[in-house]
Amino acid sequence: MHTIVYVYRLAPERVDDFVEIQRAAAQIYVEHGALDDETLLAVDLSPRYGCRGFADALGAGDDAVLIGLARFRDRAHHDEVMGRVNDDPRIDALFEQVSQVVDIGAVALGEFRRIV
């Protein structure tokens, strides 16, 4: 399994706008073959069990924190699907919208391979 992880920080009053955009983007990803595309809204980022809290680790302050997960069979499947997604004109329009809601330069992105 190959998973793309996005970490978003945004003003709490922008969450509904962001979710609407993400819902449309997820539909496009799945339409083009992604196994899944989901967005999670943080509900508790406080430290516990001796661990540092996400809010502190991210320097989130009062920002809402959301995590996006896009899943693919493997890296080759990811590349194939993303080629189609990036060629879809709807994704460009959604990117323009999301860049009005989120500071794209502050979004954290990583690719992960399941090992367990």
HELIX and SHEET records of a PDB file:
HELIX    1   1 PRO A   12  ARG A   14  5                                   3    
HELIX    2   2 VAL A   15  GLU A   31  1                                  17    
HELIX    3   3 PHE A   54  LEU A   58  1                                   5    
HELIX    4   4 ARG A   75  ASP A   87  1                                  13    
HELIX    5   5 PRO A   89  VAL A  101  1                                  13    
HELIX    6   6 ILE A  104  ALA A  106  5                                   3    
SHEET    1   A 4 ASP A  36  LEU A  41  0                                        
SHEET    2   A 4 ALA A  64  PHE A  72 -1                                        
SHEET    3   A 4 HIS A   2  LEU A  10 -1                                        
SHEET    4   A 4 ALA A 108  ARG A 113 -1                                        
END                                                                             
